[in-house]
Amino acid sequence: AVLATQFLPRMVRAATDAGSPSLHYRPLNGDNLRDMARRKMHHGRDIFLNPMGIPREKRFWQVLSWKLFHKNAYGDFLDDQPLAPVSIDWEPVRAHRGVSVTFIKHSTLLIKDRDRVLLVDPVFNDIFWFIKDFTPLDFKLEDMPRPDHVLITHGHYDHLDKPSLATLDPGTHVISPLGYDSEFKSVGMTHRTQLDWYESYNDGACEITFLPANHWTMRNPIIGPNRSLWGGYLIKTAGGPVIYISGDSAYFDGFEQLADDYDIDLAIFNMGAYAPRWFMAPSHMNPAETVQAFQEVKARKLMIAHWGTFQLGDEPVHFPPNDLKKALDQKGLSSSCTNLNHGESYFF
């Protein structure tokens, strides 16, 4: 079982029992995320727990049902998925004196913060031979600004990719959730800072805080899930803007608490692999939920990642931006979106 209910704290079990059976998250029922983290409610016996997530004991059979018996509602559009090689002119990024965010591919972001560079979830090539890469890189990696910090959100293979990490200087500082010792040791990256939820790293100019997310992780199905932690990041840049990176997360009723703690300029939500909802809702937000979460964190600008590269859900890789636009239009929020394509940069 991915999450055994008996291992959860009593108050979280009560919240589950009290919640609607249609919900794909455990309602917080007024509980404070920061207090939950302080009390280590996400720490179990040899595994990590998701206090906001629903039990996943039947997940294996759901995967089989999805892959073997489920008809893809987007089937007529799958042949239209575009191959979009990523070409980036890095000179404007290097020359910019303030803060910029470059969307490289999938969930890989490069944040230029004055004289420092942060690289988030680097994935430069395909992750499995049977999953097509629709955004192959069309630039030399050595032309990319060298990262000072690499931020990893969690251990799923489309976020922690050892071949991609191996292309970086092994002395690069890595900021990651708790765990993952063997993964980073195997690529020679031992200069690490491991963070629990709400713990921070400060390099003297920018401050990086690791935040909760409604997700899970696994590297080896034999060892089992949640042996390491997962989450998102809040970055108070040296240049001034505050950037929130959700990491992979299902919707849950805790985003408004982030607005109470942080004044966010740009919220970057992972929005891809959201269909079919009966299977994906406990792991990833759809466009309507992304807009709701954006409103709740009260960020000034919205950006999405985790789309366009790998078809991990039923929806075609190029559908998320258009689906998001429709959801934003319904709320009158279209002007709040940065609309970055792969290889493009947003300059503060």
Disulfide bonds with the S-S distance in Angstrom:
none
